[in-house]
Amino acid sequence: MYAKILVAVDESETSRHALQQAIELARKLSASVRMVHVLDMSWLPIGPEVAIDTKVLSAARRGVGENTIAAARDTARAAGFEAEAVLIETETPIQQVAETIAREAARWGADLLVMGTHGRRGFQHLMLGSVAEQTVRRSPGPVLLIPLPKGPPSA
Ligand code: AMP
C-alpha cells in the first residue's frame, strides 16, 4: 500500500520515536524510507547593514543539520534498516520548513509522510507554532503524526 515513506527528522526525542515507528511500519510493508532534515536558513540576517558574517552562521547551522542527519542514520542502523538520508535547505528567505518538507515529499514521490508532533497548546503553540500542523496543510499526500508515548497517569 505505502511503498515510499518520507520521514521528517529533527534533533528531538519525539522525532527519533517517530522515525523508529516509521521504520517498523516500512519493514512490515517492505517500503523504502527516506529521512529528511530541513535547514531553516530563513532566519539568517541579510543586507549590507548587518555586521555579522552570515557565512559563519550558515556553516554553524549546517553543522547542526549534519549532526541531526547522522543521528537519524544511527537510529536506522540500530534498527538494522537501510534508509536514505538527505539534508536540504529552505530555498528562499521566506520559505518555511513545512513547505520544504512538503515539496520534498512531492519531488521524491512519497506516498506517506511521517513526523513527530509535540502537540503544543496555548501560549507555547502561539509562540512556537507547529511544523507538523503546517506540513499537514501543505502535504501532497497522507501524513502520519506520531507523538511521544505519554507515561502512565500519576496516582
Ligand atoms: P511540531 O512538534 O508540531 O512542531 O513538529 C515537530 C516535528 O516536525 C518533528 O518531530 C519532526 O518530525 C518535524 N520537524 C521539525 N523541524 C524539522 C526540520 N527542520 N526538518 C525536518 N523535520 C522537522
Backbone and ligand atoms as CSV (ligand in chain L), in Angstrom:
chain,resi,resn,atom,element,x,y,z
A,1,MET,N,N,0.832,-1.210,0.000
A,1,MET,CA,C,0.000,0.000,0.000
A,1,MET,C,C,0.867,1.261,0.000
A,2,TYR,N,N,1.685,1.411,1.051
A,2,TYR,CA,C,2.646,2.515,1.048
A,2,TYR,C,C,4.019,1.946,0.707
A,3,ALA,N,N,4.606,2.471,-0.369
A,3,ALA,CA,C,5.889,1.931,-0.825
A,3,ALA,C,C,7.051,2.880,-0.573
A,4,LYS,N,N,6.735,4.194,-0.463
A,4,LYS,CA,C,7.798,5.182,-0.265
A,4,LYS,C,C,7.418,6.087,0.897
A,5,ILE,N,N,8.147,5.937,1.999
A,5,ILE,CA,C,7.807,6.690,3.214
A,5,ILE,C,C,8.883,7.748,3.483
A,6,LEU,N,N,8.455,9.002,3.499
A,6,LEU,CA,C,9.379,10.095,3.809
A,6,LEU,C,C,9.235,10.427,5.288
A,7,VAL,N,N,10.346,10.449,6.010
A,7,VAL,CA,C,10.286,10.768,7.441
A,7,VAL,C,C,11.027,12.088,7.678
A,8,ALA,N,N,10.310,13.073,8.229
A,8,ALA,CA,C,10.919,14.376,8.516
A,8,ALA,C,C,11.547,14.298,9.907
A,9,VAL,N,N,12.844,14.581,9.978
A,9,VAL,CA,C,13.518,14.418,11.272
A,9,VAL,C,C,14.141,15.734,11.755
A,10,ASP,N,N,14.056,15.932,13.060
A,10,ASP,CA,C,14.826,16.999,13.690
A,10,ASP,C,C,15.614,16.362,14.832
A,11,GLU,N,N,16.115,17.186,15.749
A,11,GLU,CA,C,17.001,16.625,16.783
A,11,GLU,C,C,16.252,16.149,18.034
A,12,SER,N,N,14.921,16.197,18.005
A,12,SER,CA,C,14.151,15.886,19.217
A,12,SER,C,C,13.951,14.385,19.447
A,13,GLU,N,N,13.632,14.069,20.685
A,13,GLU,CA,C,13.302,12.694,21.078
A,13,GLU,C,C,12.017,12.243,20.364
A,14,THR,N,N,11.085,13.196,20.218
A,14,THR,CA,C,9.815,12.893,19.534
A,14,THR,C,C,10.071,12.431,18.105
A,15,SER,N,N,10.978,13.131,17.442
A,15,SER,CA,C,11.297,12.793,16.057
A,15,SER,C,C,11.969,11.418,15.979
A,16,ARG,N,N,12.847,11.134,16.932
A,16,ARG,CA,C,13.529,9.828,16.929
A,16,ARG,C,C,12.514,8.693,17.099
A,17,HIS,N,N,11.543,8.939,17.995
A,17,HIS,CA,C,10.493,7.940,18.227
A,17,HIS,C,C,9.668,7.746,16.945
A,18,ALA,N,N,9.327,8.847,16.279
A,18,ALA,CA,C,8.539,8.760,15.035
A,18,ALA,C,C,9.325,7.983,13.976
A,19,LEU,N,N,10.636,8.225,13.912
A,19,LEU,CA,C,11.468,7.510,12.930
A,19,LEU,C,C,11.483,6.009,13.225
A,20,GLN,N,N,11.600,5.671,14.499
A,20,GLN,CA,C,11.599,4.233,14.855
A,20,GLN,C,C,10.284,3.574,14.443
A,21,GLN,N,N,9.192,4.289,14.669
A,21,GLN,CA,C,7.869,3.747,14.290
A,21,GLN,C,C,7.758,3.619,12.767
A,22,ALA,N,N,8.267,4.630,12.059
A,22,ALA,CA,C,8.205,4.611,10.592
A,22,ALA,C,C,9.005,3.427,10.060
A,23,ILE,N,N,10.134,3.147,10.684
A,23,ILE,CA,C,10.968,2.025,10.239
A,23,ILE,C,C,10.227,0.700,10.451
A,24,GLU,N,N,9.569,0.572,11.589
A,24,GLU,CA,C,8.817,-0.675,11.841
A,24,GLU,C,C,7.693,-0.850,10.812
A,25,LEU,N,N,7.018,0.258,10.510
A,25,LEU,CA,C,5.942,0.226,9.522
A,25,LEU,C,C,6.514,-0.146,8.150
A,26,ALA,N,N,7.613,0.491,7.781
A,26,ALA,CA,C,8.241,0.243,6.471
A,26,ALA,C,C,8.674,-1.212,6.353
A,27,ARG,N,N,9.186,-1.756,7.446
A,27,ARG,CA,C,9.630,-3.155,7.429
A,27,ARG,C,C,8.451,-4.078,7.113
A,28,LYS,N,N,7.317,-3.789,7.793
A,28,LYS,CA,C,6.124,-4.622,7.589
A,28,LYS,C,C,5.590,-4.492,6.165
A,29,LEU,N,N,5.721,-3.283,5.601
A,29,LEU,CA,C,5.161,-3.029,4.265
A,29,LEU,C,C,6.182,-3.226,3.154
A,30,SER,N,N,7.407,-3.590,3.514
A,30,SER,CA,C,8.526,-3.665,2.548
A,30,SER,C,C,8.668,-2.349,1.774
A,31,ALA,N,N,8.508,-1.256,2.498
A,31,ALA,CA,C,8.592,0.071,1.865
A,31,ALA,C,C,10.005,0.634,2.004
A,32,SER,N,N,10.331,1.609,1.142
A,32,SER,CA,C,11.618,2.282,1.323
A,32,SER,C,C,11.397,3.560,2.132
A,33,VAL,N,N,12.457,3.949,2.839
A,33,VAL,CA,C,12.369,5.119,3.728
A,33,VAL,C,C,13.431,6.135,3.332
A,34,ARG,N,N,13.006,7.395,3.269
A,34,ARG,CA,C,13.947,8.490,3.057
A,34,ARG,C,C,13.796,9.439,4.238
A,35,MET,N,N,14.897,9.717,4.926
A,35,MET,CA,C,14.842,10.610,6.086
A,35,MET,C,C,15.311,11.985,5.610
A,36,VAL,N,N,14.571,13.012,5.978
A,36,VAL,CA,C,14.939,14.346,5.516
A,36,VAL,C,C,14.979,15.333,6.677
A,37,HIS,N,N,16.048,16.127,6.701
A,37,HIS,CA,C,16.105,17.223,7.667
A,37,HIS,C,C,16.243,18.520,6.884
A,38,VAL,N,N,15.452,19.524,7.275
A,38,VAL,CA,C,15.495,20.806,6.566
A,38,VAL,C,C,16.265,21.834,7.395
A,39,LEU,N,N,17.235,22.447,6.737
A,39,LEU,CA,C,17.973,23.531,7.379
A,39,LEU,C,C,17.195,24.808,7.140
A,40,ASP,N,N,16.750,25.418,8.201
A,40,ASP,CA,C,15.984,26.651,8.048
A,40,ASP,C,C,16.948,27.830,7.949
A,41,MET,N,N,17.171,28.292,6.718
A,41,MET,CA,C,18.099,29.403,6.504
A,41,MET,C,C,17.368,30.751,6.539
A,42,SER,N,N,16.035,30.721,6.756
A,42,SER,CA,C,15.259,31.953,6.664
A,42,SER,C,C,15.608,32.948,7.769
A,43,TRP,N,N,16.145,32.463,8.878
A,43,TRP,CA,C,16.436,33.363,9.993
A,43,TRP,C,C,17.772,34.091,9.818
A,44,LEU,N,N,18.561,33.702,8.808
A,44,LEU,CA,C,19.871,34.352,8.646
A,44,LEU,C,C,19.670,35.821,8.296
A,45,PRO,N,N,20.348,36.732,9.018
A,45,PRO,CA,C,20.188,38.149,8.685
A,45,PRO,C,C,20.805,38.448,7.321
A,46,ILE,N,N,20.111,39.237,6.499
A,46,ILE,CA,C,20.685,39.584,5.192
A,46,ILE,C,C,20.696,41.101,5.020
A,47,GLY,N,N,21.570,41.580,4.165
A,47,GLY,CA,C,21.635,43.021,3.887
A,47,GLY,C,C,22.978,43.596,4.294
A,48,PRO,N,N,23.423,44.663,3.593
A,48,PRO,CA,C,24.753,45.228,3.831
A,48,PRO,C,C,24.892,45.858,5.213
A,49,GLU,N,N,23.741,46.224,5.824
A,49,GLU,CA,C,23.811,46.877,7.128
A,49,GLU,C,C,24.117,45.896,8.264
A,50,VAL,N,N,24.065,44.602,7.956
A,50,VAL,CA,C,24.274,43.602,9.005
A,50,VAL,C,C,25.759,43.277,9.129
A,51,ALA,N,N,26.296,43.543,10.329
A,51,ALA,CA,C,27.743,43.371,10.521
A,51,ALA,C,C,28.085,41.977,11.039
A,52,ILE,N,N,27.321,40.978,10.605
A,52,ILE,CA,C,27.621,39.610,11.033
A,52,ILE,C,C,28.051,38.833,9.799
A,53,ASP,N,N,29.029,37.968,9.984
A,53,ASP,CA,C,29.455,37.141,8.855
A,53,ASP,C,C,28.448,35.995,8.710
A,54,THR,N,N,27.533,36.136,7.754
A,54,THR,CA,C,26.468,35.135,7.611
A,54,THR,C,C,27.022,33.779,7.154
A,55,LYS,N,N,28.215,33.807,6.515
A,55,LYS,CA,C,28.810,32.535,6.089
A,55,LYS,C,C,29.144,31.687,7.304
A,56,VAL,N,N,29.637,32.353,8.360
A,56,VAL,CA,C,29.975,31.618,9.594
A,56,VAL,C,C,28.695,31.046,10.213
A,57,LEU,N,N,27.648,31.872,10.220
A,57,LEU,CA,C,26.377,31.415,10.802
A,57,LEU,C,C,25.805,30.240,10.011
A,58,SER,N,N,25.829,30.350,8.668
A,58,SER,CA,C,25.249,29.238,7.903
A,58,SER,C,C,26.089,27.978,8.031
A,59,ALA,N,N,27.413,28.118,8.153
A,59,ALA,CA,C,28.254,26.925,8.337
A,59,ALA,C,C,27.910,26.250,9.666
A,60,ALA,N,N,27.687,27.065,10.703
A,60,ALA,CA,C,27.340,26.509,12.013
A,60,ALA,C,C,25.991,25.784,11.935
A,61,ARG,N,N,25.057,26.415,11.224
A,61,ARG,CA,C,23.719,25.816,11.089
A,61,ARG,C,C,23.811,24.484,10.331
A,62,ARG,N,N,24.644,24.480,9.273
A,62,ARG,CA,C,24.821,23.232,8.504
A,62,ARG,C,C,25.417,22.134,9.365
A,63,GLY,N,N,26.356,22.514,10.243
A,63,GLY,CA,C,26.988,21.536,11.141
A,63,GLY,C,C,25.940,20.864,12.023
A,64,VAL,N,N,25.021,21.664,12.550
A,64,VAL,CA,C,23.962,21.118,13.415
A,64,VAL,C,C,23.075,20.174,12.596
A,65,GLY,N,N,22.756,20.589,11.362
A,65,GLY,CA,C,21.919,19.762,10.483
A,65,GLY,C,C,22.593,18.440,10.151
A,66,GLU,N,N,23.901,18.503,9.899
A,66,GLU,CA,C,24.618,17.251,9.575
A,66,GLU,C,C,24.599,16.298,10.775
A,67,ASN,N,N,24.710,16.851,11.982
A,67,ASN,CA,C,24.624,16.003,13.181
A,67,ASN,C,C,23.242,15.354,13.285
A,68,THR,N,N,22.213,16.116,12.942
A,68,THR,CA,C,20.840,15.584,13.019
A,68,THR,C,C,20.674,14.416,12.045
A,69,ILE,N,N,21.205,14.585,10.836
A,69,ILE,CA,C,21.118,13.517,9.839
A,69,ILE,C,C,21.950,12.306,10.268
A,70,ALA,N,N,23.104,12.573,10.861
A,70,ALA,CA,C,23.953,11.464,11.327
A,70,ALA,C,C,23.223,10.672,12.418
A,71,ALA,N,N,22.526,11.390,13.307
A,71,ALA,CA,C,21.780,10.716,14.382
A,71,ALA,C,C,20.644,9.865,13.801
A,72,ALA,N,N,19.989,10.386,12.751
A,72,ALA,CA,C,18.899,9.624,12.112
A,72,ALA,C,C,19.474,8.361,11.464
A,73,ARG,N,N,20.641,8.507,10.817
A,73,ARG,CA,C,21.289,7.325,10.208
A,73,ARG,C,C,21.596,6.290,11.286
A,74,ASP,N,N,22.081,6.751,12.438
A,74,ASP,CA,C,22.398,5.840,13.541
A,74,ASP,C,C,21.148,5.098,14.016
A,75,THR,N,N,20.031,5.835,14.105
A,75,THR,CA,C,18.768,5.216,14.556
A,75,THR,C,C,18.354,4.107,13.585
A,76,ALA,N,N,18.464,4.401,12.267
A,76,ALA,CA,C,18.086,3.394,11.264
A,76,ALA,C,C,19.043,2.197,11.349
A,77,ARG,N,N,20.329,2.508,11.478
A,77,ARG,CA,C,21.331,1.422,11.552
A,77,ARG,C,C,21.064,0.546,12.774
A,78,ALA,N,N,20.753,1.183,13.905
A,78,ALA,CA,C,20.495,0.426,15.136
A,78,ALA,C,C,19.284,-0.495,14.977
A,79,ALA,N,N,18.363,-0.078,14.106
A,79,ALA,CA,C,17.166,-0.914,13.863
A,79,ALA,C,C,17.441,-1.934,12.752
A,80,GLY,N,N,18.644,-1.898,12.201
A,80,GLY,CA,C,19.010,-2.837,11.135
A,80,GLY,C,C,18.269,-2.560,9.852
A,81,PHE,N,N,18.013,-1.263,9.583
A,81,PHE,CA,C,17.223,-0.894,8.401
A,81,PHE,C,C,18.028,0.036,7.503
A,82,GLU,N,N,17.961,-0.243,6.202
A,82,GLU,CA,C,18.669,0.568,5.194
A,82,GLU,C,C,17.772,1.734,4.780
A,83,ALA,N,N,18.183,2.979,5.069
A,83,ALA,CA,C,17.350,4.121,4.685
A,83,ALA,C,C,18.224,5.241,4.134
A,84,GLU,N,N,17.681,5.968,3.159
A,84,GLU,CA,C,18.412,7.121,2.606
A,84,GLU,C,C,18.262,8.297,3.575
A,85,ALA,N,N,19.246,9.193,3.581
A,85,ALA,CA,C,19.135,10.371,4.439
A,85,ALA,C,C,19.562,11.604,3.657
A,86,VAL,N,N,18.756,12.665,3.712
A,86,VAL,CA,C,19.121,13.884,2.993
A,86,VAL,C,C,18.939,15.127,3.859
A,87,LEU,N,N,19.842,16.064,3.587
A,87,LEU,CA,C,19.798,17.368,4.266
A,87,LEU,C,C,19.463,18.386,3.183
A,88,ILE,N,N,18.352,19.133,3.370
A,88,ILE,CA,C,18.043,20.136,2.352
A,88,ILE,C,C,17.827,21.486,3.025
A,89,GLU,N,N,18.012,22.546,2.252
A,89,GLU,CA,C,17.890,23.896,2.810
A,89,GLU,C,C,16.640,24.573,2.283
A,90,THR,N,N,16.073,25.445,3.086
A,90,THR,CA,C,14.989,26.276,2.560
A,90,THR,C,C,15.589,27.104,1.428
A,91,GLU,N,N,14.835,27.260,0.338
A,91,GLU,CA,C,15.425,27.861,-0.863
A,91,GLU,C,C,15.365,29.383,-0.901
A,92,THR,N,N,14.384,29.935,-0.221
A,92,THR,CA,C,14.263,31.401,-0.238
A,92,THR,C,C,14.139,31.881,1.200
A,93,PRO,N,N,14.411,33.184,1.438
A,93,PRO,CA,C,14.351,33.676,2.819
A,93,PRO,C,C,12.991,33.488,3.484
A,94,ILE,N,N,11.925,33.362,2.676
A,94,ILE,CA,C,10.613,33.234,3.322
A,94,ILE,C,C,10.055,31.810,3.258
A,95,GLN,N,N,10.801,30.903,2.601
A,95,GLN,CA,C,10.290,29.527,2.523
A,95,GLN,C,C,10.395,28.862,3.893
A,96,GLN,N,N,9.361,28.195,4.302
A,96,GLN,CA,C,9.354,27.595,5.631
A,96,GLN,C,C,9.744,26.135,5.590
A,97,VAL,N,N,10.071,25.615,6.790
A,97,VAL,CA,C,10.459,24.202,6.915
A,97,VAL,C,C,9.321,23.315,6.401
A,98,ALA,N,N,8.095,23.620,6.806
A,98,ALA,CA,C,6.945,22.785,6.419
A,98,ALA,C,C,6.786,22.726,4.904
A,99,GLU,N,N,6.930,23.871,4.274
A,99,GLU,CA,C,6.778,23.934,2.823
A,99,GLU,C,C,7.879,23.107,2.142
A,100,THR,N,N,9.075,23.190,2.701
A,100,THR,CA,C,10.210,22.467,2.118
A,100,THR,C,C,10.014,20.952,2.270
A,101,ILE,N,N,9.494,20.509,3.412
A,101,ILE,CA,C,9.228,19.073,3.621
A,101,ILE,C,C,8.177,18.603,2.608
A,102,ALA,N,N,7.101,19.386,2.469
A,102,ALA,CA,C,6.017,19.003,1.561
A,102,ALA,C,C,6.517,18.933,0.117
A,103,ARG,N,N,7.366,19.889,-0.285
A,103,ARG,CA,C,7.943,19.870,-1.646
A,103,ARG,C,C,8.798,18.636,-1.869
A,104,GLU,N,N,9.580,18.283,-0.852
A,104,GLU,CA,C,10.460,17.112,-0.980
A,104,GLU,C,C,9.614,15.841,-1.095
A,105,ALA,N,N,8.511,15.797,-0.348
A,105,ALA,CA,C,7.611,14.635,-0.424
A,105,ALA,C,C,7.068,14.496,-1.845
A,106,ALA,N,N,6.675,15.616,-2.432
A,106,ALA,CA,C,6.142,15.585,-3.800
A,106,ALA,C,C,7.237,15.226,-4.798
A,107,ARG,N,N,8.416,15.840,-4.636
A,107,ARG,CA,C,9.522,15.623,-5.589
A,107,ARG,C,C,9.964,14.159,-5.602
A,108,TRP,N,N,10.070,13.568,-4.398
A,108,TRP,CA,C,10.543,12.170,-4.289
A,108,TRP,C,C,9.432,11.167,-4.626
A,109,GLY,N,N,8.195,11.652,-4.597
A,109,GLY,CA,C,7.057,10.769,-4.884
A,109,GLY,C,C,6.661,9.927,-3.678
A,110,ALA,N,N,6.806,10.516,-2.472
A,110,ALA,CA,C,6.424,9.795,-1.252
A,110,ALA,C,C,4.924,9.526,-1.261
A,111,ASP,N,N,4.535,8.336,-0.796
A,111,ASP,CA,C,3.098,8.119,-0.673
A,111,ASP,C,C,2.649,8.168,0.786
A,112,LEU,N,N,3.619,8.372,1.688
A,112,LEU,CA,C,3.282,8.617,3.100
A,112,LEU,C,C,4.386,9.473,3.700
A,113,LEU,N,N,3.963,10.442,4.523
A,113,LEU,CA,C,4.910,11.301,5.219
A,113,LEU,C,C,4.740,11.036,6.708
A,114,VAL,N,N,5.851,10.781,7.411
A,114,VAL,CA,C,5.762,10.507,8.853
A,114,VAL,C,C,6.549,11.572,9.607
A,115,MET,N,N,5.956,12.090,10.678
A,115,MET,CA,C,6.627,13.096,11.502
A,115,MET,C,C,6.211,12.945,12.953
A,116,GLY,N,N,7.040,13.514,13.828
A,116,GLY,CA,C,6.666,13.562,15.233
A,116,GLY,C,C,5.774,14.764,15.461
A,117,THR,N,N,5.165,14.825,16.621
A,117,THR,CA,C,4.458,16.059,16.982
A,117,THR,C,C,4.494,16.243,18.486
A,118,HIS,N,N,4.682,17.510,18.872
A,118,HIS,CA,C,4.760,17.802,20.314
A,118,HIS,C,C,3.391,18.108,20.910
A,119,GLY,N,N,2.444,18.404,20.005
A,119,GLY,CA,C,1.101,18.725,20.493
A,119,GLY,C,C,1.096,19.891,21.462
A,120,ARG,N,N,1.857,20.954,21.095
A,120,ARG,CA,C,1.877,22.136,21.976
A,120,ARG,C,C,0.500,22.793,21.981
A,121,ARG,N,N,0.177,23.411,23.121
A,121,ARG,CA,C,-1.108,24.106,23.206
A,121,ARG,C,C,-0.885,25.519,23.721
A,122,GLY,N,N,-1.929,26.321,23.661
A,122,GLY,CA,C,-1.949,27.652,24.265
A,122,GLY,C,C,-0.783,28.527,23.845
A,123,PHE,N,N,-0.123,29.130,24.840
A,123,PHE,CA,C,0.917,30.120,24.584
A,123,PHE,C,C,2.096,29.529,23.812
A,124,GLN,N,N,2.490,28.320,24.211
A,124,GLN,CA,C,3.617,27.649,23.528
A,124,GLN,C,C,3.319,27.466,22.052
A,125,HIS,N,N,2.061,27.071,21.767
A,125,HIS,CA,C,1.652,26.848,20.377
A,125,HIS,C,C,1.684,28.157,19.613
A,126,LEU,N,N,1.223,29.208,20.296
A,126,LEU,CA,C,1.181,30.536,19.681
A,126,LEU,C,C,2.589,31.007,19.337
A,127,MET,N,N,3.528,30.790,20.240
A,127,MET,CA,C,4.889,31.288,20.048
A,127,MET,C,C,5.707,30.396,19.111
A,128,LEU,N,N,5.582,29.086,19.283
A,128,LEU,CA,C,6.455,28.176,18.533
A,128,LEU,C,C,5.786,27.575,17.307
A,129,GLY,N,N,4.455,27.632,17.258
A,129,GLY,CA,C,3.733,27.053,16.129
A,129,GLY,C,C,3.923,25.549,16.090
A,130,SER,N,N,3.614,24.966,14.967
A,130,SER,CA,C,3.760,23.527,14.841
A,130,SER,C,C,4.170,23.192,13.416
A,131,VAL,N,N,5.378,22.655,13.288
A,131,VAL,CA,C,5.868,22.258,11.967
A,131,VAL,C,C,4.938,21.183,11.415
A,132,ALA,N,N,4.527,20.248,12.300
A,132,ALA,CA,C,3.671,19.142,11.883
A,132,ALA,C,C,2.347,19.673,11.309
A,133,GLU,N,N,1.742,20.593,12.049
A,133,GLU,CA,C,0.450,21.139,11.617
A,133,GLU,C,C,0.561,21.847,10.265
A,134,GLN,N,N,1.616,22.642,10.117
A,134,GLN,CA,C,1.790,23.374,8.850
A,134,GLN,C,C,2.078,22.421,7.691
A,135,THR,N,N,2.795,21.325,7.997
A,135,THR,CA,C,3.129,20.376,6.929
A,135,THR,C,C,1.874,19.639,6.471
A,136,VAL,N,N,1.018,19.281,7.432
A,136,VAL,CA,C,-0.239,18.590,7.068
A,136,VAL,C,C,-1.016,19.431,6.057
A,137,ARG,N,N,-1.043,20.756,6.272
A,137,ARG,CA,C,-1.794,21.639,5.355
A,137,ARG,C,C,-1.184,21.670,3.969
A,138,ARG,N,N,0.136,21.479,3.890
A,138,ARG,CA,C,0.812,21.627,2.588
A,138,ARG,C,C,1.126,20.304,1.894
A,139,SER,N,N,1.010,19.196,2.638
A,139,SER,CA,C,1.446,17.909,2.099
A,139,SER,C,C,0.617,17.454,0.900
A,140,PRO,N,N,1.292,16.881,-0.105
A,140,PRO,CA,C,0.552,16.379,-1.267
A,140,PRO,C,C,-0.180,15.068,-0.971
A,141,GLY,N,N,0.147,14.398,0.130
A,141,GLY,CA,C,-0.465,13.093,0.433
A,141,GLY,C,C,-0.700,12.923,1.924
A,142,PRO,N,N,-1.000,11.694,2.363
A,142,PRO,CA,C,-1.290,11.466,3.775
A,142,PRO,C,C,-0.080,11.680,4.687
A,143,VAL,N,N,-0.372,12.153,5.909
A,143,VAL,CA,C,0.685,12.413,6.899
A,143,VAL,C,C,0.344,11.650,8.176
A,144,LEU,N,N,1.329,10.900,8.678
A,144,LEU,CA,C,1.144,10.183,9.950
A,144,LEU,C,C,1.912,10.950,11.021
A,145,LEU,N,N,1.164,11.488,12.018
A,145,LEU,CA,C,1.792,12.265,13.092
A,145,LEU,C,C,1.917,11.397,14.334
A,146,ILE,N,N,3.137,11.279,14.850
A,146,ILE,CA,C,3.358,10.371,15.980
A,146,ILE,C,C,3.897,11.141,17.187
A,147,PRO,N,N,3.110,11.226,18.259
A,147,PRO,CA,C,3.606,11.894,19.471
A,147,PRO,C,C,4.439,10.919,20.303
A,148,LEU,N,N,5.208,11.455,21.252
A,148,LEU,CA,C,5.906,10.563,22.194
A,148,LEU,C,C,4.858,9.908,23.065
A,149,PRO,N,N,5.015,8.616,23.379
A,149,PRO,CA,C,4.006,7.987,24.244
A,149,PRO,C,C,3.991,8.662,25.608
A,150,LYS,N,N,2.785,8.872,26.132
A,150,LYS,CA,C,2.667,9.500,27.464
A,150,LYS,C,C,2.943,8.424,28.510
A,151,GLY,N,N,3.566,8.806,29.600
A,151,GLY,CA,C,3.788,7.875,30.704
A,151,GLY,C,C,2.459,7.537,31.363
A,152,PRO,N,N,2.461,6.527,32.261
A,152,PRO,CA,C,1.209,6.194,32.951
A,152,PRO,C,C,0.751,7.376,33.805
A,153,PRO,N,N,-0.565,7.596,33.911
A,153,PRO,CA,C,-1.042,8.729,34.720
A,153,PRO,C,C,-0.589,8.580,36.170
A,154,SER,N,N,-0.174,9.719,36.792
A,154,SER,CA,C,0.306,9.628,38.182
A,154,SER,C,C,-0.869,9.435,39.129
A,155,ALA,N,N,-0.610,8.670,40.200
A,155,ALA,CA,C,-1.680,8.317,41.138
A,155,ALA,C,C,-2.100,9.522,41.959
L,1,AMP,P1,P,5.798,20.053,15.900
L,1,AMP,O1,O,6.032,19.475,17.235
L,1,AMP,O2,O,4.392,20.020,15.502
L,1,AMP,O3,O,6.458,21.393,15.699
L,1,AMP,O4,O,6.519,19.075,14.813
L,1,AMP,C1,C,7.757,18.537,15.109
L,1,AMP,C2,C,8.086,17.503,14.059
L,1,AMP,O5,O,8.306,18.158,12.824
L,1,AMP,C3,C,9.389,16.783,14.395
L,1,AMP,O6,O,9.149,15.635,15.218
L,1,AMP,C4,C,9.902,16.413,13.018
L,1,AMP,O7,O,9.250,15.230,12.554
L,1,AMP,C5,C,9.425,17.597,12.155
L,1,AMP,N1,N,10.438,18.656,12.013
L,1,AMP,C6,C,10.598,19.769,12.785
L,1,AMP,N2,N,11.621,20.523,12.341
L,1,AMP,C7,C,12.101,19.894,11.247
L,1,AMP,C8,C,13.150,20.168,10.322
L,1,AMP,N3,N,13.909,21.269,10.421
L,1,AMP,N4,N,13.376,19.288,9.323
L,1,AMP,C9,C,12.599,18.166,9.190
L,1,AMP,N5,N,11.608,17.860,10.023
L,1,AMP,C10,C,11.347,18.705,11.031
